[in-house]
C-alpha cells in the first residue's frame, strides 16, 4: 500500500509543477492523474479489504498536497487581518474541502467500476469531476481557483478555443488525455492488450494535437477590430495595513490623482483605481451622501481636464436602512441599520453615480457561508473585525456606462475567476473588462501571479481587453488573445496608459455560457442513475 501512496504523491507533484505561475508547464497536466489512476487500479484489482475507503484516502492525499502546495498563500491573505487560529481554520476550507470533494469523485468512480464497463466508468469519472467543479463554483463555500481548466493560464496559446467552451473545456481535455495515457501505461505495465496499442497511441496523439493545433491557428490568425479607447490603470502601492489604519484617506487619494495625471492624455476615457481605493477615515462612504464628501469633489475637479474622462474605482461604501432589509444589515440602534459593501463606482462629470456591489464574496472573510442557516453566528463574525462575513452584495452584475456610451465590466478581485459571471457582464453590453483588486494581503507569493494569469482566460473567453488595477500586486493590460501587453512589478507605485480596442461582438461562450459543463453534468446524472439502478437490480 505504501507504493500506492508514492504514486499518489507523484501525481500531486506533477499537478503542482503544472500549475501556474510556472510558465509553460501546463502540458504536465496531461499526465498528472496517471500515477494516481494506476494506484487506484492496483487497489481495485488487488487483494484488499475496504477498497472504497482506501481509494478515497489515496485521492484525498493527492488532492490535499496538490491544493495546499498551489494555494498556500490563502493563509497569508487570512492572517493579514484575522487572528492566526481563525486564519488557519478558514484556510482549511480551500485546503481541505476541495480534496474531500475530489476524493468523493474517485469513490463514485470505484462504485461505477464495480457495476459497469471501464469505458462507462471513465465517462462517469469525468462527469463527476465536472460536477465537483460546478458545485465549487456555485455553493456558499465556492472557491473555483483550482478548476482544472485554469491550469492553462500559463500557456494560453493552447486554449484559444475557450472562446467556445470556457475553462471546463480545458478540464475535459485534461481528463480525456489522462485516461487514454493511463490505459496505454497500464496495458504495457501488465502486458495485456484490451485495447489496441496502436489505436490508443493514435487517440492520444489526436487528443493532444488537434485542440492544440486548432488553438495555435486561432491565436496566429485572430485580429482585433479597431475601436480604440485610452485607459489608465493605477497601482498606488499603499500598504494594506496602513490603508485602513495609519495612512489618511486624503493622502491616499492624492497618490491616486498624481499617478493618474502622470500618464494621462487629453483623450483618456477611463482611469481605473484599485479595490477600496476610495474610502473614508470615518469607515466607509455613505452612497447616498457621496457627493458631499471631499473625495468626490477632488475627483470631479481632476476630471475637468479630461473631456470624456471617467474614474472607475473600488470603494468602501455602505447604505443606511430604517429596517433590516438584508441579512448583512447591522443594527446601529435607534432604528438605523447599516449595510456595508465592497463596491465599485463610476464617477464622471454628470450628476449620475453608478455603483456595483461585489457579488462573489470570499467565504468566511466577506460573507458568512449559509447565512440564513448560520445567522446565529453573526455576533462571532462581528467580533473579528465587523466586515468578516458581513458584506452586502447584489445578485447580478451591472455594467458601468460612460457618458459616451462605452460599457465597462467592473470586476472586483476574486470575481475574476468566474467565467460565466464575467460573461454575463459582456452579454449586458460590456466592451472591456475592468478588474479592481488588492492583492497585497497575500504578500509576494504565487497567489498574486495566479490571479493575474487567470484574467487572461476571461479575455479569451469573451474576446475582450482586460484592464487590471491592483493596489499592491500586479496591474496591467491583457488583449483579446490573452497576451499581457503591459504589467507593473510587485510592490511598486506605478501607472500605465494603454490604447485598448473595445469589442461588441459576442463569442459562442459569451452567448451560451458553460454549455460544455451542463452537458457533462447530464452525463454525471446519467452515471448516477445507472449506478443506483444496477445496484437495485443486483439486490
Secondary structure, 3 states (H helix, E strand, C coil): CHHHHHHHHHHHHHHHHHCCCCCCCHHHHHCCCHHHHHHHHHHHHCCCCCHHHHHHHHHHHHHHHHHHHHCCCHHHHHHCCCCHHHHHHHHHHHHHHHHHHHHHHHHHHHHHHHHCCHHHHHHHHHHHHHHHHHHHHHCCCCCHHHCHHHHHHHCHHHCCCHHHHCHHHHHHHHHHHHHHHHHHHHHHHHCCCCCCHHHHHHHHHHHHHHHHHHHHHHHHHCCCCCCEEEEEEEECCCCHHHHCCCCCHHHHHHHHHHHHHHHCCCCEEEEEEEEEEECCCCCCEEHHHHHHCHHHHHHHHHHCCCCCCEEEEEEEEEEEECCCCCCCCEECCCCCEEEEEEEEEEECCCCCEEEEECCCCCECCCECCCCCCCHHHHHHHHHCCCCCCECCCCCCCCEEECCCCCEEEEEEHHHHHCHHHHHHHHHCCCCEEEEEECCHHHCCCHHHHHHHHHHHHHHHHHCCCEEEEECCCCCEEECCCCCEEEECCCCCCEEEEEEEECCCCCCHHHHHCCHHHHHHHHHHHHHHHHHHHHHHHHC
